[in-house]
Amino acid sequence: MKFELEQAVEILERTPSVLNQLLIDLSNDWVLTNEGTDSWSPFDIVGHLIHGEETDWLPRAKIIMEQGEAHAFEKFDRFAQFEKSRGKSLHELLETFGLLRQRNLAELKTLNLTPEQLGKRGKHPELGEVTLGQLLATWVVHDLSHLSQMTRVMCQQYEEAVGAWKEYLPILKK
Amino acid sequence: MKFELEQAVEILERTPSVLNQLLIDLSNDWVLTNEGTDSWSPFDIVGHLIHGEETDWLPRAKIIMEQGEAHAFEKFDRFAQFEKSRGKSLHELLETFGLLRQRNLAELKTLNLTPEQLGKRGKHPELGEVTLGQLLATWVVHDLSHLSQMTRVMCQQYEEAVGAWKEYLPILKK
């Protein structure tokens, strides 16, 4: 599938409501349990998505637009959520994520990106040359992959409860 | 996590709205593309969930309640959706799934299952002895695992579009 800004935005704009439908008012057992040592719970993942809105996607898009390859992005802290989400409720996190995403997509729209601009190059501190279009595609895959991870983590909580059916559930054997 | 009927229902009752939020009005490129040979698109997966509502979960629960181990379940056809969904729109499928799920959960509620009844045994045609509680836990994991699969399938569509970032996206390397 070729990258098209409009199709990318279709996903980006619905992630907050998908997360709300999936997580709001769920028992803490579903929301706060991870897959064991150092893995992430749904609560942790929402915090991680918030940190991405604040420091990764749109800020990096603006660096590419304004400075191109002259300025490498800051490194992204993949563990910031553990400190930043402390003491907050899931409800607060979901609300924050929804507002940040809405603001970032509104700002993206004002950039009025052309197909040529999507090819504009930036510099990733480790991966080297990347383009604005690749950054935006990664934003989309990042959302979807964390939805996939989150629902997998929730599956694991019933690993024992399914009994013999585990045999038919490859997701429980990972 | 120990199986608790109430917590299981929390997931089962929200799956239709999660699917609606994720899929309604998405471009066909997102909805109809699979991961290659014999794999399933989001459209196929919704059809598969419908077939489960019609022939698997609640019908099997009733067999356990009424006949226990005396009557093995019918085999479940994992590919029925390819024929049954033909010519239908995603919108129709989502609506059908939502109605069937609502009806099945209403019927489940009327069974007023006690913790003792959740231990009641049934006979799976291949897996052998299973319990009603295990069947209901599997219903939940089945929902979540297909949500996980669906979002993974959608990720794959941007495998090329993300460029060098693929390195950081383990979901694209499966």
Interface residues (C-beta under 8 A of the other chain):
Chain A: M1 K2 F3 Q7 E10 I11 R14 S17 V18 N20 Q21 L22 D25 L26 S27 D29 W30 T33 H124 L127 G128 E129 V130 T131 G133 Q134 L135 A137 T138 V140 V141 H142 L144 S145 L147 S148 Q149 T151 R152 M154 C155 Q157 Y158 A161 V162 G163 A164 W165 E167 Y168 L169 I171 L172
Chain B: M1 K2 F3 Q7 E10 I11 R14 S17 V18 N20 Q21 L22 D25 L26 S27 D29 W30 T33 H124 L127 G128 E129 V130 T131 G133 Q134 L135 A137 T138 V140 V141 H142 L144 S145 L147 S148 Q149 T151 R152 M154 C155 Q157 Y158 A161 V162 G163 A164 W165 E167 Y168 L169 I171 L172
